[in-house]
Amino acid sequence: MKKTQAFAMALAATLTFLSAGTSGAFEGGTSYYNYYENKHEMGKRSPMHRYHCPGGNDVQSSQDGYKNGVSIGTQGCNNSTTIDQFGHYNRSESFQDGFRNRASTFQYGITNKNTTDQAGYRNSASTFQYGDTNKGQTVQRGYRNRASMDQYGDFQWGQIIQDGKRNNARMDQAGNYNVGLIRQGGQGSRNWAGLTQDGNVNAGVILQTGEVNESDLLQNGSNNVAVVAQSSNANKMNVLQDGKGNITILSQD
């Protein structure tokens, strides 16, 4: 594929990313994230800091086959959700509202899709997808959250959206014709985003708004496109491309 085609692919991915919303199960509702935001704006500590949380629940689901679907929702703290799917055309959803929750998803096969949505703080989400044409999305609202996504195969699509402060996002993709997107925004500051792509004709995009954010984007291969955009002050970016015919687009405003 020529550089112009690769550039068009990355541009289309960027426009799609910018126009995508962050709607989810907790948007506009009463959640731990909303409590934190309200108290934070008033200059007070969140009631979550004083909330004693007992041991949480451990929810596990394993599916083997085709066209399976699972949706799990938890509220509170110290909850753990694990989803394993083996096969093709499977769908999984994890919704968690609270703090110190953990969501893990493992999908092996082709054309699988996973969505993880967390609201609160000190939550963690990990997604592992092995196969071709899979899609993964993680949305986190709050602060001190961590998200990781590993995708192995071709024609993968991964997206991590974080709205808040002191969040950490990492995405690794291995294969060709993949698209990786990380957006950290809202009232965000002191966030870190890392995106690594190994293969050819991949597109990597990192968008950050707020202050004192850092981003690292590494691509190994040919005809790849890297896009990093940061707005506000005291931000840092590091972009490394190893290969031929690559394109880099950088912006700091």
Beta strands, then each sheet from edge to edge (+ up, - down):
strand 1: 58-66
strand 2: 69-77
strand 3: 80-88
strand 4: 91-99
strand 5: 102-108
strand 6: 113-121
strand 7: 124-130
strand 8: 135-143
strand 9: 146-152
strand 10: 157-165
strand 11: 168-174
strand 12: 179-185
strand 13: 192-198
strand 14: 203-209
strand 15: 214-220
strand 16: 225-231
strand 17: 236-242
strand 18: 247-252
sheet 1: 1+ 3+ 5+ 7+ 9+ 11+ 13+ 15+ 17+
sheet 2: 2+ 4+ 6+ 8+ 10+ 12+ 14+ 16+ 18+
end
